[in-house]
Amino acid sequence: MKFKEYINPTPTIEYEDDLAEKVVFEKDPSKLHCIVLGLGDEEGTFADIVGKITKKRGMKFTLINVEEAYISNADVDLGSVVFQNYDGEDSEVEISKENSIVFVRAGAIQTLTSQALVSTLGTYGFFMVNDLESMMLCDNKMSNVIALDRNNIPTPKSSVITNVKSIESAHKKIGGKFPVVIKTLTGTQGVGVSIAESKQSLVSVCQSLWKYDAQLLIQEYLPLKSDIRTLVVNGRILGSAERIKQNDKEFRNNVHLGAKTLPYKLSDEEKELVKQSARATGALYCGVDHCKVGKDFYILEINGSPGIRSHFNGYDLEDGKSIGKINDQQVLANIIDHFIHELHRKPLFRTECGYIERIRMEGLEHPIRGKFDTGNGTNASMLHVDKLEIEGDTAIWEKNGNKFKSEIVDVSIARRLPTVQEKRPVIEMTVNFNNKSYPNTRIALTTTDSASEMLLNRDLMTIFKVAINPNRRFILSDHVGKEDRTDT
């Protein structure tokens, strides 16, 4: 096929982001592999119910016990990992980033070894619910408070206490009143939470906990008869339940401590506050706990591995409308069905790169300054070349004195204005970035005067697994001499 005969029925567009988005759905759930990283699969647990749901949908399911499993083999390029002894019986399972949904439970981040395991999968590009950074932030109550405070989300006043000398200062910081709540920085289901009615009691409780090397914070006391737990998935509200304590002597509202749960319908104000809080942690799936004191709402904490044993009022994940009471199985079924859609399975990249980085290309002696263009929705990254001729399905081009003949595999149509279009021949080249080679990278050639030597589109950024820092250049690579007009 000759270059002039190429037709792109749906041209992608540079700099007009919304028009270039494509929605892709997974048509066959049986191709997907659902993995839970945890400790056990007792009846009624998260892993047990997920296993039953995925079986009904024809999906492969594996529970990996992080206390027993270890990685026996891994291929970074292919994104595959082999776990040995994942079930404690020396069984082996291979998982691939291309078709996996990995749920990380609280038990999977309790040791440095298991944290390294979670981190490894995230680094390899697996879709994690949630990644290690989000889980660790949610697991640490002070990190919770700091993340929420940084985003101007109302929380109870809190302060870390490290020794007896710090108690008085911390107490003043949270208002100087009694009673106060004392919490260990980590812990779930109400474990590690105490209340102190006086300074003497506060000092006594802290000293007792410090004997066990506990790290503590104190928090202002809010008189509550109940709080609300809301499950959030991918920034969308899934369900909400009010947890009502049944014992006047118990100040905690945890289900595991006997609290009664009822379906709860959120107000618009509560919905917005809950979603803002979930976004502050970076978690794809979390439980947001909040309360109401007078006319004010407060976020109490965010759990990256929320329990499901509550009576929830459900919400449609597409339009956000209330759908009435849903049970545990329906909660997790809705989560699984949400992530079956490929559009919802986009990994979160924690590796940061500059908006300009060094790029090496096969056949070019010197590196190129590549600009990462997040608004670029074209189907190939742009390379500015010195000369370009088209002969049938072959591009004959020159760059920095190097001459090439390349097969044209497609056409990229760039459009900056409705009336200005440019058809660029697309070739495939091996690109090297951050010490790794990427063969068959789609490159669109142009001789049109441009402000950049190379523009990397979103597809290539996804392959590189990087997030862009707009304030810095050359974070992951060495500086390349100025060849364009992108910066000063």
C-alpha positions as CSV (number, residue, x, y, z in Angstrom):
1,M,0.0,0.0,0.0
2,K,1.4,3.4,-1.0
3,F,1.6,6.2,1.5
4,K,-1.0,8.4,-0.2
5,E,-3.5,5.5,-0.1
6,Y,-3.4,5.1,3.6
7,I,-6.7,6.1,5.2
8,N,-7.3,6.7,8.9
9,P,-11.0,6.8,9.4
10,T,-10.8,8.2,13.0
11,P,-7.8,10.6,13.0
12,T,-6.2,11.2,16.4
13,I,-5.6,14.7,17.4
14,E,-2.6,16.6,19.0
15,Y,-3.4,19.0,21.8
16,E,-7.1,18.3,21.9
17,D,-7.1,15.6,24.6
18,D,-10.8,14.9,25.0
19,L,-11.4,14.1,21.3
20,A,-8.7,11.5,21.2
21,E,-10.0,9.3,24.0
22,K,-11.0,5.7,23.2
23,V,-13.2,3.4,25.3
24,V,-12.0,-0.2,25.3
25,F,-13.8,-3.1,27.1
26,E,-12.7,-6.6,27.8
27,K,-15.2,-8.9,25.9
28,D,-14.0,-12.1,27.5
29,P,-13.6,-12.1,31.3
30,S,-12.2,-15.7,31.1
31,K,-9.0,-14.2,29.8
32,L,-8.5,-12.4,33.1
33,H,-6.7,-13.6,36.2
34,C,-7.7,-12.3,39.6
35,I,-5.1,-12.5,42.3
36,V,-5.5,-11.8,46.0
37,L,-2.4,-11.2,48.1
38,G,-3.2,-12.0,51.7
39,L,-3.0,-14.5,54.5
40,G,-5.9,-16.9,54.3
41,D,-9.2,-17.8,52.7
42,E,-11.5,-18.6,55.6
43,E,-15.3,-18.8,54.8
44,G,-16.8,-15.3,54.2
45,T,-13.5,-13.4,53.9
46,F,-12.7,-11.1,51.0
47,A,-10.6,-13.7,49.2
48,D,-13.2,-16.5,49.7
49,I,-16.0,-14.4,48.2
50,V,-13.9,-13.0,45.3
51,G,-12.9,-16.6,44.5
52,K,-16.5,-17.7,44.2
53,I,-17.5,-14.6,42.1
54,T,-14.6,-15.0,39.7
55,K,-15.4,-18.7,39.2
56,K,-19.0,-17.8,38.2
57,R,-17.5,-15.4,35.6
58,G,-15.1,-17.9,34.2
59,M,-12.1,-16.0,35.5
60,K,-8.9,-17.6,36.9
61,F,-8.5,-17.0,40.6
62,T,-5.4,-17.4,42.8
63,L,-4.9,-16.6,46.5
64,I,-1.3,-16.0,47.2
65,N,-0.3,-16.4,50.9
66,V,2.4,-13.8,51.4
67,E,3.7,-15.7,54.4
68,E,4.5,-18.7,52.3
69,A,5.1,-17.5,48.7
70,Y,8.3,-16.3,47.1
71,I,9.1,-15.2,43.6
72,S,11.1,-18.0,41.9
73,N,11.4,-16.4,38.4
74,A,10.5,-13.1,36.7
75,D,10.7,-11.6,33.3
76,V,10.8,-7.8,33.4
77,D,10.3,-7.4,29.6
78,L,7.3,-9.7,29.4
79,G,5.9,-8.6,32.7
80,S,5.5,-12.1,34.1
81,V,6.2,-13.4,37.6
82,V,6.4,-17.0,38.9
83,F,5.3,-17.6,42.5
84,Q,6.5,-20.7,44.2
85,N,4.8,-22.2,47.3
86,Y,2.0,-19.7,47.0
87,D,-0.4,-22.0,48.8
88,G,2.1,-23.5,51.3
89,E,2.2,-26.7,49.4
90,D,5.1,-25.9,47.0
91,S,2.6,-25.2,44.2
92,E,3.7,-22.9,41.4
93,V,1.7,-20.2,39.5
94,E,2.7,-17.8,36.8
95,I,1.0,-14.4,36.6
96,S,1.2,-11.8,33.8
97,K,0.7,-8.1,33.9
98,E,-1.3,-8.3,30.7
99,N,-4.3,-10.0,32.2
100,S,-4.1,-9.7,36.0
101,I,-6.1,-7.8,38.6
102,V,-4.1,-7.9,41.9
103,F,-6.0,-7.2,45.1
104,V,-3.7,-6.3,48.0
105,R,-5.1,-7.0,51.5
106,A,-3.8,-5.6,54.8
107,G,-2.1,-8.8,55.6
108,A,0.2,-8.4,52.6
109,I,2.0,-5.3,53.9
110,Q,2.8,-6.3,57.5
111,T,6.4,-7.4,56.9
112,L,9.3,-6.0,54.9
113,T,9.4,-9.2,52.8
114,S,5.7,-9.0,51.8
115,Q,6.0,-5.3,51.1
116,A,8.9,-6.0,48.8
117,L,6.7,-8.6,47.0
118,V,3.9,-6.0,46.5
119,S,6.4,-3.4,45.4
120,T,7.9,-5.8,42.8
121,L,4.5,-6.4,41.2
122,G,3.8,-2.7,41.0
123,T,7.2,-2.0,39.5
124,Y,6.7,-4.6,36.8
125,G,3.5,-2.9,35.8
126,F,0.8,-5.1,37.3
127,F,-2.6,-3.5,37.9
128,M,-2.7,-3.2,41.7
129,V,-5.7,-2.6,43.9
130,N,-4.0,-1.0,45.8
131,D,-0.3,-0.3,45.2
132,L,2.2,-0.4,48.0
133,E,2.4,3.4,48.5
134,S,-1.4,3.8,48.8
135,M,-1.6,0.8,51.2
136,M,1.1,2.2,53.4
137,L,-0.4,5.6,53.5
138,C,-3.8,4.2,54.5
139,D,-2.2,1.9,57.0
140,N,-0.5,4.8,58.8
141,K,-3.0,6.9,60.7
142,M,-0.8,10.0,60.8
143,S,0.0,9.7,57.1
144,N,-3.8,9.5,56.6
145,V,-4.3,12.8,58.5
146,I,-1.4,14.6,56.7
147,A,-2.7,13.5,53.3
148,L,-6.2,14.7,54.1
149,D,-5.0,18.0,55.7
150,R,-2.9,18.7,52.6
151,N,-6.0,18.5,50.6
152,N,-8.0,20.8,52.9
153,I,-10.3,17.9,54.1
154,P,-11.6,18.3,57.6
155,T,-10.3,15.7,60.1
156,P,-10.1,15.5,63.9
157,K,-7.0,17.4,65.2
158,S,-4.1,15.0,65.6
159,S,-0.5,14.9,66.7
160,V,2.2,12.3,67.0
161,I,3.6,11.7,70.5
162,T,7.1,10.0,70.8
163,N,7.9,10.4,74.5
164,V,6.6,11.8,77.8
165,K,8.1,15.2,77.1
166,S,6.0,15.5,73.9
167,I,2.7,14.7,75.5
168,E,1.9,18.2,76.8
169,S,2.9,20.0,73.6
170,A,0.9,17.5,71.5
171,H,-2.1,17.8,73.8
172,K,-2.1,21.6,73.4
173,K,-1.9,21.2,69.6
174,I,-5.1,19.3,69.5
175,G,-7.0,21.7,71.7
176,G,-5.9,21.0,75.2
177,K,-9.1,19.3,76.3
178,F,-10.0,15.9,77.7
179,P,-11.0,13.2,76.9
180,V,-8.6,12.5,74.1
181,V,-8.2,9.5,71.8
182,I,-4.9,7.6,71.7
183,K,-4.2,5.5,68.6
184,T,-1.3,3.3,67.4
185,L,-0.1,4.5,64.0
186,T,-1.0,1.2,62.5
187,G,-3.9,-1.2,63.3
188,T,-7.3,-2.1,62.0
189,Q,-10.7,-3.1,63.4
190,G,-10.4,-0.8,66.4
191,V,-7.3,-2.5,67.7
192,G,-4.8,-0.1,69.3
193,V,-7.4,2.6,70.1
194,S,-7.8,3.9,73.6
195,I,-9.4,6.9,75.4
196,A,-7.9,9.0,78.2
197,E,-10.0,11.1,80.5
198,S,-7.2,13.0,82.2
199,K,-3.5,13.8,81.8
200,Q,-2.6,11.1,84.3
201,S,-4.5,8.6,82.3
202,L,-3.0,9.8,79.1
203,V,0.6,9.4,80.4
204,S,-0.2,6.0,81.8
205,V,-1.8,4.6,78.6
206,C,1.1,6.0,76.5
207,Q,3.8,4.5,78.7
208,S,2.0,1.1,78.7
209,L,1.9,1.1,74.9
210,W,5.5,2.3,74.5
211,K,6.6,-0.8,76.4
212,Y,5.5,-2.7,73.3
213,D,7.3,-0.3,70.9
214,A,4.0,1.2,69.8
215,Q,4.1,4.4,67.8
216,L,1.3,6.7,68.9
217,L,-0.8,9.7,68.0
218,I,-3.4,11.5,70.0
219,Q,-6.5,12.9,68.5
220,E,-9.3,15.2,69.7
221,Y,-12.3,13.3,71.0
222,L,-15.5,13.6,69.1
223,P,-18.7,12.4,70.9
224,L,-20.1,9.9,68.4
225,K,-22.9,7.4,68.6
226,S,-22.1,6.3,65.0
227,D,-19.9,6.8,62.0
228,I,-20.3,6.1,58.3
229,R,-18.2,3.7,56.2
230,T,-18.2,4.3,52.5
231,L,-16.6,2.0,49.9
232,V,-15.0,3.9,47.0
233,V,-13.9,2.2,43.8
234,N,-11.9,4.1,41.2
235,G,-13.2,7.4,42.5
236,R,-16.8,6.2,42.4
237,I,-19.0,5.4,45.4
238,L,-20.0,1.8,45.7
239,G,-21.8,1.5,49.0
240,S,-22.3,3.2,52.4
241,A,-23.2,1.9,55.8
242,E,-23.8,3.6,59.2
243,R,-22.0,1.8,62.1
244,I,-23.9,2.3,65.3
245,K,-22.3,1.2,68.6
246,Q,-24.5,-0.9,70.8
247,N,-22.6,-0.5,74.1
248,D,-22.5,2.9,75.8
249,K,-19.2,2.0,77.4
250,E,-17.6,1.3,74.0
251,F,-16.5,4.5,72.1
252,R,-15.4,2.6,69.0
253,N,-17.9,1.9,66.1
254,N,-16.2,-1.1,64.5
255,V,-18.3,-4.0,63.3
256,H,-15.8,-6.5,64.8
257,L,-16.5,-4.9,68.2
258,G,-20.3,-5.5,68.0
259,A,-21.5,-2.3,66.2
260,K,-24.7,-2.6,64.3
261,T,-24.7,-1.6,60.6
262,L,-27.5,-0.1,58.6
263,P,-27.7,1.0,54.9
264,Y,-26.9,4.8,54.8
265,K,-27.8,7.2,52.0
266,L,-25.2,9.9,51.5
267,S,-26.0,13.6,50.9
268,D,-24.4,15.3,48.0
269,E,-22.1,17.1,50.4
270,E,-21.0,13.8,51.9
271,K,-20.5,12.2,48.5
272,E,-18.1,14.9,47.4
273,L,-16.2,14.9,50.7
274,V,-15.8,11.1,50.5
275,K,-14.6,11.1,46.9
276,Q,-12.1,13.9,47.6
277,S,-10.7,11.9,50.6
278,A,-10.3,8.7,48.5
279,R,-8.4,10.7,45.8
280,A,-6.1,12.1,48.4
281,T,-4.7,8.6,49.1
282,G,-4.3,7.4,45.5
283,A,-6.1,4.2,46.4
284,L,-8.3,2.6,43.8
285,Y,-10.4,0.8,46.3
286,C,-10.8,2.0,49.9
287,G,-13.1,2.5,52.8
288,V,-13.7,6.1,53.9
289,D,-14.9,6.6,57.5
290,H,-16.6,9.9,58.3
291,C,-18.9,11.4,60.9
292,K,-21.1,14.3,61.6
293,V,-20.7,16.6,64.6
294,G,-23.4,19.2,64.7
295,K,-23.5,20.6,61.2
296,D,-19.9,19.6,60.4
297,F,-18.6,16.5,58.7
298,Y,-15.2,15.0,59.6
299,I,-13.2,12.3,57.8
300,L,-11.9,9.9,60.5
301,E,-9.6,7.7,58.5
302,I,-9.3,5.8,55.2
303,N,-8.8,2.1,55.1
304,G,-6.9,0.6,52.1
305,S,-8.2,-2.9,52.9
306,P,-11.8,-2.3,54.1
307,G,-14.0,-5.1,55.5
308,I,-17.2,-5.9,53.9
309,R,-19.3,-7.3,56.7
310,S,-21.8,-4.5,56.8
311,H,-25.3,-3.7,55.5
312,F,-24.6,-1.2,52.7
313,N,-26.8,1.1,50.7
314,G,-25.5,0.5,47.1
315,Y,-24.8,3.0,44.4
316,D,-24.6,2.5,40.6
317,L,-21.0,2.9,39.6
318,E,-21.9,4.4,36.3
319,D,-24.5,7.1,37.2
320,G,-24.0,7.3,41.0
321,K,-27.7,6.7,41.8
322,S,-28.7,4.8,44.9
323,I,-29.8,1.2,44.2
324,G,-30.9,0.2,47.7
325,K,-29.4,-2.4,50.1
326,I,-26.7,-4.7,48.8
327,N,-25.0,-7.6,50.5
328,D,-21.3,-8.7,50.7
329,Q,-21.5,-10.8,47.6
330,Q,-23.1,-7.9,45.6
331,V,-20.4,-5.5,46.8
332,L,-17.5,-7.6,45.6
333,A,-19.3,-8.6,42.4
334,N,-19.7,-5.0,41.5
335,I,-16.0,-4.4,42.1
336,I,-15.0,-7.3,40.0
337,D,-17.4,-6.3,37.2
338,H,-16.0,-2.8,37.3
339,F,-12.5,-3.9,36.8
340,I,-13.4,-6.4,34.0
341,H,-13.6,-3.3,31.8
342,E,-10.1,-2.6,30.4
343,L,-10.8,1.2,30.6
344,H,-10.9,0.8,34.4
345,R,-7.6,-1.2,34.7
346,K,-5.1,1.5,34.1
347,P,-2.0,1.1,36.4
348,L,-0.9,4.0,38.5
349,F,2.7,4.9,37.6
350,R,4.8,6.1,40.5
351,T,8.1,6.5,38.6
352,E,8.5,10.2,37.8
353,C,10.3,11.6,34.8
354,G,11.0,15.1,33.6
355,Y,9.0,16.8,30.8
356,I,12.2,16.5,28.7
357,E,14.4,13.3,28.8
358,R,17.2,11.8,26.8
359,I,16.0,9.3,24.2
360,R,18.2,7.1,22.1
361,M,17.1,5.7,18.8
362,E,18.6,2.8,16.8
363,G,20.8,4.1,14.0
364,L,21.3,7.5,15.5
365,E,24.7,8.2,17.0
366,H,23.7,11.0,19.3
367,P,20.8,11.0,21.8
368,I,17.7,13.1,21.2
369,R,15.8,15.5,23.5
370,G,12.4,14.0,23.8
371,K,9.5,16.1,25.1
372,F,6.8,14.1,26.9
373,D,3.5,15.6,25.6
374,T,0.6,14.4,27.7
375,G,-1.9,16.2,25.4
376,N,-0.6,14.3,22.4
377,G,-3.3,11.8,21.2
378,T,-1.8,10.9,17.9
379,N,-1.2,7.2,17.1
380,A,2.6,7.6,17.0
381,S,5.3,9.8,18.6
382,M,6.6,12.5,16.4
383,L,10.3,12.8,15.3
384,H,11.5,15.9,13.4
385,V,13.8,14.8,10.6
386,D,16.0,16.8,8.2
387,K,14.8,15.3,4.9
388,L,11.9,13.1,4.0
389,E,10.8,11.5,0.7
390,I,8.1,8.9,0.1
391,E,8.5,6.1,-2.5
392,G,5.4,3.9,-2.4
393,D,5.4,2.2,1.0
394,T,9.0,3.3,1.9
395,A,10.1,6.4,3.8
396,I,13.6,7.7,2.8
397,W,14.8,10.1,5.5
398,E,17.8,11.7,7.1
399,K,18.5,12.8,10.7
400,N,21.7,14.4,11.9
401,G,23.6,13.1,8.8
402,N,22.3,9.5,9.2
403,K,20.3,8.1,6.3
404,F,17.5,5.6,6.5
405,K,15.0,3.6,4.5
406,S,12.0,2.5,6.5
407,E,8.8,0.6,5.7
408,I,5.7,2.7,6.3
409,V,3.3,0.8,8.6
410,D,0.6,3.5,9.1
411,V,-0.2,7.2,8.9
412,S,-0.5,9.6,11.8
413,I,-2.8,12.5,11.2
414,A,-1.9,15.5,13.4
415,R,-4.4,18.3,13.7
416,R,-3.7,21.4,15.7
417,L,-6.6,23.5,14.3
418,P,-9.8,22.2,12.6
419,T,-8.5,23.3,9.3
420,V,-4.8,22.4,9.7
421,Q,-3.9,18.7,9.2
422,E,-0.7,16.9,8.5
423,K,-0.3,13.3,7.4
424,R,2.9,11.8,8.7
425,P,4.3,8.4,7.7
426,V,4.6,6.0,10.6
427,I,7.6,3.7,10.9
428,E,8.8,1.3,13.6
429,M,12.2,1.8,15.4
430,T,13.9,0.5,18.5
431,V,13.9,3.2,21.1
432,N,16.0,3.2,24.3
433,F,15.0,5.0,27.4
434,N,16.1,4.7,31.0
435,N,18.5,1.8,30.2
436,K,15.8,-0.3,28.5
437,S,15.1,-0.9,24.8
438,Y,11.6,-0.8,23.3
439,P,11.5,-2.5,19.8
440,N,8.8,-1.7,17.3
441,T,8.1,1.7,18.6
442,R,5.8,3.7,16.3
443,I,7.4,6.9,15.1
444,A,5.8,9.5,12.9
445,L,8.2,11.4,10.7
446,T,7.9,15.1,9.8
447,T,10.0,17.9,8.3
448,T,7.5,20.6,9.3
449,D,9.1,23.2,11.5
450,S,8.3,22.4,15.1
451,A,9.3,23.6,18.5
452,S,10.5,20.1,19.6
453,E,12.9,17.6,18.2
454,M,10.7,14.7,19.4
455,L,7.2,14.6,20.9
456,L,6.3,11.4,22.9
457,N,2.6,10.6,22.9
458,R,0.6,9.1,25.7
459,D,0.9,5.5,24.3
460,L,4.6,5.6,24.6
461,M,4.5,7.2,28.1
462,T,2.3,4.3,29.1
463,I,4.8,1.8,27.7
464,F,7.6,3.6,29.6
465,K,5.4,3.5,32.8
466,V,6.2,7.0,33.9
467,A,4.4,10.1,35.3
468,I,5.5,13.5,34.1
469,N,6.9,16.2,36.4
470,P,6.2,19.5,34.5
471,N,8.8,21.4,36.6
472,R,11.9,19.3,35.9
473,R,13.9,17.9,33.1
474,F,16.2,14.9,32.9
475,I,15.2,13.1,36.0
476,L,15.8,9.6,34.7
477,S,18.5,10.4,32.1
478,D,21.5,12.6,31.4
479,H,21.2,16.0,30.0
480,V,21.2,16.5,26.2
481,G,22.4,19.7,24.6
482,K,19.6,22.0,23.5
483,E,18.3,21.2,20.0
484,D,14.9,22.9,20.1
485,R,12.9,25.9,21.5
486,T,11.0,24.1,24.2
487,D,12.8,25.7,27.2
488,T,15.3,28.3,28.2
